[in-house]
Amino acid sequence: MRKVLNERGEVIDEQPLKILDVAGGTGDISFKILNKARQDSVGKLSVDITVSDINPDMLEVGKKRAVEQGIFHDLNFLEVNAEKLDMIESDSLDLYTIAFGIRNVTDRAAALKEAHRCLRRGGRFMCLEFSEVIIPGFKQFYDTYSFNVIPELGQLLANDRESYQYLVESIRKFPKQPEWAKQIEDAGFKCVTYTNLTGGIVAIHSGFKL
């Protein structure tokens, strides 16, 4: 819950944290946040989550999964482009999440600016994305596996080599951890950090609107 203070710094109200999960159509991240909030909440649910995606088909998948899990009425679903969040008010969000989605955004600078606009002061931007492997020996193995094995597996299992080839190439073209952190800072975020997972195969970037 977010505490609302008066001019004297006294708590006068508590409101659910407003969260926007961008490029989150299938609901994976939102479902985890919601389930954790349900475990921790006493009485009123402590989060107000909107699942957004530019792809309506992905949103339908998320809606179906939410119905199956009995959590549909605890979520909002919104079809929107990350580069132009017109339906989201400025200074209205407490948390903006995007997992494995920013890599596919055409104008990342515009998406970051929109994230900054929509977050309230003290709000947090969090991004989970494929990144650069930082362990020397493992890096060579991972590169070889990515370019030579993953596309062939895509062809073998899904008869779709091109999509898996695009996946590998888009990961390699995405900015490295320090460069992506700099771009987040350039959008106005402060206290920007990143945490490498699995040797840098993926990384979590975080920044605050202050």
C-alpha positions as CSV (number, residue, x, y, z in Angstrom):
1,M,0.0,0.0,0.0
2,R,1.1,3.6,-0.6
3,K,0.7,5.9,2.3
4,V,-0.9,9.3,1.6
5,L,0.4,12.2,3.8
6,N,-1.0,15.6,4.6
7,E,1.1,18.8,4.7
8,R,2.2,18.0,8.2
9,G,3.5,14.6,7.2
10,E,0.7,12.7,8.8
11,V,-0.8,9.6,7.2
12,I,-4.3,10.3,6.1
13,D,-5.0,7.5,3.7
14,E,-3.6,4.3,2.2
15,Q,-4.0,3.5,-1.4
16,P,-3.1,0.4,-3.5
17,L,0.2,0.6,-5.4
18,K,-0.5,1.4,-9.1
19,I,1.5,-0.9,-11.3
20,L,1.8,-1.0,-15.1
21,D,3.3,-4.2,-16.6
22,V,4.3,-3.2,-20.2
23,A,4.6,-5.8,-22.9
24,G,3.2,-8.2,-20.4
25,G,0.3,-9.6,-22.4
26,T,0.6,-13.2,-21.2
27,G,0.5,-12.0,-17.6
28,D,3.6,-13.8,-16.2
29,I,5.0,-10.9,-14.3
30,S,1.7,-9.4,-13.2
31,F,0.5,-12.8,-11.9
32,K,3.5,-13.2,-9.7
33,I,3.2,-9.6,-8.3
34,L,-0.5,-10.2,-7.7
35,N,0.0,-13.5,-6.0
36,K,2.7,-12.1,-3.7
37,A,0.4,-9.1,-2.9
38,R,-2.5,-11.5,-2.1
39,Q,-0.2,-13.4,0.3
40,D,0.9,-10.2,2.1
41,S,-2.4,-8.2,2.0
42,V,-4.7,-8.1,5.0
43,G,-8.1,-7.1,3.9
44,K,-7.9,-4.6,0.9
45,L,-5.6,-5.8,-1.9
46,S,-2.4,-3.7,-1.8
47,V,-1.9,-3.4,-5.6
48,D,-3.8,-2.1,-8.6
49,I,-2.2,-3.8,-11.7
50,T,-2.7,-3.1,-15.3
51,V,-1.4,-5.6,-17.9
52,S,-0.5,-3.9,-21.1
53,D,0.6,-5.0,-24.5
54,I,0.6,-3.7,-28.1
55,N,-0.5,-7.1,-29.3
56,P,-4.2,-7.9,-28.7
57,D,-3.7,-11.6,-29.2
58,M,-1.1,-11.7,-26.4
59,L,-3.6,-9.9,-24.1
60,E,-6.2,-12.4,-24.9
61,V,-3.8,-15.2,-23.8
62,G,-3.3,-13.3,-20.6
63,K,-7.0,-12.8,-20.0
64,K,-7.7,-16.5,-20.6
65,R,-4.9,-17.5,-18.2
66,A,-6.2,-15.0,-15.6
67,V,-9.7,-16.5,-15.8
68,E,-8.4,-20.0,-15.5
69,Q,-6.5,-19.0,-12.3
70,G,-9.4,-17.1,-10.9
71,I,-7.7,-13.7,-10.8
72,F,-9.2,-12.0,-13.8
73,H,-11.2,-9.5,-11.7
74,D,-8.1,-8.4,-9.8
75,L,-6.3,-7.2,-13.0
76,N,-6.8,-4.6,-15.7
77,F,-5.9,-5.3,-19.3
78,L,-4.9,-2.5,-21.8
79,E,-3.9,-2.5,-25.4
80,V,-1.3,0.2,-25.8
81,N,2.0,1.0,-27.4
82,A,4.9,1.5,-24.9
83,E,6.1,4.5,-26.9
84,K,2.8,6.4,-26.4
85,L,1.0,5.7,-23.2
86,D,-1.8,8.2,-23.9
87,M,-4.3,6.4,-21.7
88,I,-2.0,6.5,-18.6
89,E,-2.1,9.7,-16.6
90,S,1.2,11.6,-15.8
91,D,2.6,11.1,-12.3
92,S,0.1,8.2,-11.6
93,L,2.2,5.0,-11.3
94,D,4.2,3.6,-8.4
95,L,5.9,0.8,-10.5
96,Y,6.5,0.3,-14.2
97,T,7.7,-3.2,-15.2
98,I,8.8,-4.5,-18.6
99,A,10.2,-8.0,-19.0
100,F,11.7,-9.2,-22.2
101,G,9.8,-6.5,-24.1
102,I,12.0,-3.4,-24.4
103,R,14.3,-5.2,-26.8
104,N,11.4,-5.2,-29.3
105,V,10.4,-1.6,-28.9
106,T,11.4,0.5,-32.0
107,D,11.9,3.8,-30.2
108,R,13.3,2.9,-26.8
109,A,14.0,6.5,-25.9
110,A,10.4,7.4,-26.4
111,A,9.3,4.4,-24.2
112,L,11.6,5.5,-21.4
113,K,10.4,9.0,-21.6
114,E,6.8,7.7,-21.3
115,A,7.7,5.5,-18.4
116,H,9.2,8.5,-16.6
117,R,6.2,10.7,-17.3
118,C,3.7,8.2,-16.0
119,L,5.6,7.4,-12.8
120,R,4.9,9.5,-9.8
121,R,7.8,11.0,-7.8
122,G,9.4,8.1,-5.9
123,G,8.1,5.6,-8.5
124,R,10.3,2.9,-9.8
125,F,11.2,1.6,-13.3
126,M,12.2,-2.0,-13.6
127,C,13.3,-3.8,-16.7
128,L,14.2,-7.5,-17.2
129,E,16.0,-8.2,-20.4
130,F,18.5,-10.5,-22.2
131,S,21.9,-8.9,-21.9
132,E,25.7,-9.6,-22.4
133,V,27.3,-12.6,-20.7
134,I,30.2,-11.4,-18.6
135,I,31.9,-14.7,-17.7
136,P,34.7,-15.1,-20.3
137,G,34.7,-18.8,-20.8
138,F,31.0,-19.1,-20.6
139,K,30.5,-16.1,-23.0
140,Q,32.2,-18.0,-25.9
141,F,30.1,-21.1,-25.2
142,Y,26.9,-19.1,-25.0
143,D,27.6,-17.3,-28.3
144,T,28.3,-20.5,-30.1
145,Y,25.1,-22.1,-28.7
146,S,23.0,-19.1,-29.5
147,F,24.0,-18.7,-33.1
148,N,24.4,-22.3,-34.1
149,V,22.0,-24.3,-31.9
150,I,19.0,-22.1,-31.0
151,P,18.0,-21.4,-34.7
152,E,18.3,-25.1,-35.5
153,L,16.2,-26.0,-32.5
154,G,13.6,-23.5,-33.7
155,Q,13.5,-25.2,-37.1
156,L,13.3,-28.7,-35.6
157,L,10.7,-28.0,-32.9
158,A,8.6,-25.2,-34.5
159,N,9.6,-25.3,-38.2
160,D,10.5,-21.6,-37.7
161,R,14.2,-20.9,-38.0
162,E,13.8,-17.3,-38.8
163,S,12.0,-16.3,-35.6
164,Y,14.7,-17.9,-33.5
165,Q,17.4,-16.4,-35.6
166,Y,15.8,-13.0,-35.0
167,L,15.7,-13.7,-31.3
168,V,19.4,-14.4,-31.1
169,E,20.3,-11.4,-33.3
170,S,18.1,-9.0,-31.4
171,I,19.7,-10.0,-28.1
172,R,23.1,-9.3,-29.6
173,K,22.0,-5.8,-30.9
174,F,20.5,-4.8,-27.6
175,P,22.7,-2.3,-25.6
176,K,25.1,-3.8,-23.1
177,Q,24.3,-3.3,-19.4
178,P,26.3,-0.1,-18.8
179,E,25.0,1.4,-22.0
180,W,21.4,0.6,-21.3
181,A,21.8,2.0,-17.8
182,K,23.1,5.3,-19.3
183,Q,20.0,5.4,-21.6
184,I,17.7,5.0,-18.6
185,E,19.6,7.9,-16.9
186,D,19.3,10.0,-20.0
187,A,15.5,9.6,-19.8
188,G,15.6,11.3,-16.3
189,F,15.8,8.4,-13.9
190,K,18.0,8.5,-10.9
191,C,19.8,5.9,-8.8
192,V,20.0,3.6,-11.8
193,T,21.5,0.2,-11.1
194,Y,21.6,-3.2,-12.8
195,T,21.9,-6.8,-11.5
196,N,23.3,-9.6,-13.7
197,L,21.6,-12.9,-13.5
198,T,23.1,-16.2,-14.8
199,G,26.3,-14.6,-15.6
200,G,24.7,-11.8,-17.6
201,I,22.4,-13.8,-19.8
202,V,19.7,-11.6,-18.4
203,A,19.9,-8.4,-16.3
204,I,17.5,-6.4,-14.2
205,H,17.8,-2.6,-14.6
206,S,16.2,-0.3,-12.0
207,G,15.7,3.4,-11.8
208,F,13.7,5.9,-9.8
209,K,11.8,9.1,-10.6
210,L,12.9,11.6,-8.0
